[in-house]
């Protein structure tokens, strides 16, 4: 894999991690939303990430120089988290049932912040790869001028 392939792989990681951060921000923004367009409370969303290439694009294939097709990652899907909703006693809430309970979103702030930090670290790692590739390309051009 050459410079361009590495840049494409890092660019795909950047866009995928940005999408993860957007979804996490949406989850946090809706942490108290008891009404959604689908009816009922908001449900947490999760991004599923998978390799962009074919199954043959393993780490061993990369070491042997036998990569085929695109490299990098992609967001395979954005799905609702099937975990149960939170049931909170709040008889004053307009969405409470006859017993005074309200169904709240299944969003946990600690989980969201942990996922956000992981996405941020992955984003930073991809930026580091891009900066390293840029430095290597500049060094190669400098060597070629001599």
Secondary structure, 3 states (H helix, E strand, C coil): CCHHHHHHHHHHHHHHHHHHHHHHHHHHHCCCCCCCCCCCCCCCEEEEEEECCCCCCCHHHHHCCCCCCCCCEEEEEEEECCCCCEEEECCCCCCCCCCCEEEECCCCHHHHHHHHHHHHHHHHHHHHHHHHHHHHHHHHHHHHHC
